[in-house]
Amino acid sequence: MRRSLFGRLWPNVTAVVLFVGCVFPVYWMFATAFKPTGDIIAEDPVWFPTDVTLEHFRTATGVEHFWTYVRNSLTVTVLAVTFSLIIALAGSFALARMRFKGRRGFVIGFMLAQMAPWEVMIIAIYMIVRDASMLNSLVPLTLFYTMMILPFTILTLRGFVAAVPKELEESAMVDGCTRAQAFRRVILPLLAPGLMATSLFGFITAWNEFALVLVLNKDAGAQTLPLWLSRFQTQFGNDWGATMAASSLFAVPILILFVFLQRKAVSGLTAGAVKG
């Protein structure tokens, strides 16, 4: 009985510890955003704020070009996710359904691209964009964010396409559909979990990217929200209240997206990992 009790107890204890470790920083971020400055810098930490203030949020959103940063972040993120899904749908279908010379090399290449740290290529990327006279533009950001997202998207969707029986596609073609119509009417609806999983991953990757926009876009009118988070410094040090308020606002879109997509996204990631 003791072994059985221990076998049931330790997974639950481990899960609780991991949950607290992951959730507490998020709670502290949101709690600090609503605390008065006196409670933030107090020697004894205030675990549960009693005096709530919105002053830090007014400071965060009152930064010059704030709404420009919001617009730029949404533009490059949505476009990068959209482009990567369109390209990945065609690429994953080709890798899963078609047999051609060099197919295995393509898959290995996508895996290597997924593992490659983009930060080590920033100098080369900067020189390419500079020589093309496209510094302080959203176009290079959109293109490079698309390339960052694309390997994972193709590899994940490839597993979903491979999991769809070929007979469904062949039956649709026998009934008069072209290959493109069979893909759109038969295969595409079955890829919804994979599309949601890859969309969530792509959104988080592009939304959070900092290094590339820091190097390529020096003009405030072409910058995104990650750079906005680094603006809350005064001559006396960091304004932690405004920083936490800005971080909370920055995290809200991802949290909302994850709440709506988390069930499909988790099932999509696991299914795409074991099929194909």
Buried (B, 14 or more C-beta within 10 A) or exposed (E): EEEEEEEEEEEEEEEEEEEEEEEEEEEEBBBBBBBBBEBBEEEEEBEEBEEEBEEBBEBBBEBEBBEBBBBBBBBBBBBBBBBBBEBBBEBBBBBBBEEEEEEEEBBEEBEEBBEEEBEEEBEEBBEEBEEEEBBBBBEBBBBBBBBBBBBBBBBBBBBBBBBBEEEEBEEBBEEEBEEEEBBBEBBBEBBEBBBBBBBBBBBBBBBBBBEBBBBBBEEBEBBBBBBBBEBBEEEEEEBBBBBBBBBBBBBEBBEEBBEEBEEBBBBBBEBBEEBB
